[in-house]
């Protein structure tokens, strides 16, 4: 019987099972598909500042994040996107590809922080 070695960086498990950390991480990862946004009137963004602006954006994205990532992750990810100074709010509300990329990027960072 030949003993196949595990891929580099992975410990070999004689039963062919994944370790609990791998299982938890796989279960936590959603399907990375484009989250379709409805048409949103972004004209108020031009006149809103500070917390009012964040509330407007947050109110428009929260339900979509909740639907994909669930109650446990939606508040944190929404907050991360609102705190992120490199997020273009106009594009976040109008471009489903951009929105999805930013949501999954924030989710990935959240997962990494929970593992460490």
N, C-alpha and C positions, 0 to 999 in steps of 0.2 A: 504494500500500500504506500503510495507516494503522499508525502505531507506537503500540501501547497502552502506557500507562505502568504501571509496577509498583505494587502497593499501597503506600500510604504506609508508610515504615519498612523497605521491602525493596528491595534493589538489583535492577535488572533484569538478567536473564541472557539474552543473545541466543539461546542454544540451548534456553531453557525448562527448564534443569536447575536443581536445587537446589544450593546450595553445600555442601561437605562437612560443615560444622557442622550444617546443618539435617538432613542425612541421618543423621548420627550421633545427633542428639538424637531424631529420630523412631524410629530403631531401638531406642534405649534405653528409650523409653516403653512400658510394658506397657499392655494393655487395662485401662482403669479399671473393673473390675467388682467386685462385692462378693465378698470372700474369705470363704467359709463356714467358720466355726469349728465344731469338734465341741463337744459338751457337756463343759464343764470344771468340775470341783469346785473352786470358789474359796474354800471355807471355810478352807484353810490360810493365805490372805492375812491373816486377822485375827491370827494368832499369829506370823507371820514378820516379820522386820525386816531392814533393810539388804541386805547381799549375798545372804542366803538368800532374801529376798523377790524380789530381782532375778533370781536363778537360777531360781526357781519360774516367774516370768512368762516369762523368756527361753526356758526349756525348753518352755513351752507355745505360744509364738508362732513360734519360729525356723523350724520345718519348713514352716509355712504361708507365711512370707515367702520362704523358699528356693524353694518350688514356684512362686511367682508371679514373683519378681524374680531368681532365680538365685544361684549361689554367690558371684559377685563383689559383689553388693549386700546379701545377706541378713545377714552379720555386722554391717555398718555400720548398717543400718537398725534391726536389733534393738537394737544399742547405743544408737542415737539415741532410740529409744522408751523404753529403760530409764533414760536420763539425763534425759529430759524431765520436768521437775517438774510440768507441767500435764496429764500423761496420767493418767487414772483407771485404775489397773490392773484393778480389778474390772470396769469397763465394757469395757476392752480385751479381757479374756478371755471376756466373755459376750455382747457386742453386735457382730455381724459388720459392721454398717454403720459403727460407730464405729472398730472395728479397721481396716477397709479405708481409711477416711478418713485415719486417722493414718499408716498405712503409706505411702499414696500422697503424703501431705504430706511425710513424711520423705524419700521417694524424690525428690520434686521439689526439695527443699532440697539434697539430695546432688548432683543433676544441675546445679543452679545453681552450686554451689561448685566443681564440676569444670570448668565453662565459664570461670569467672573465674580 
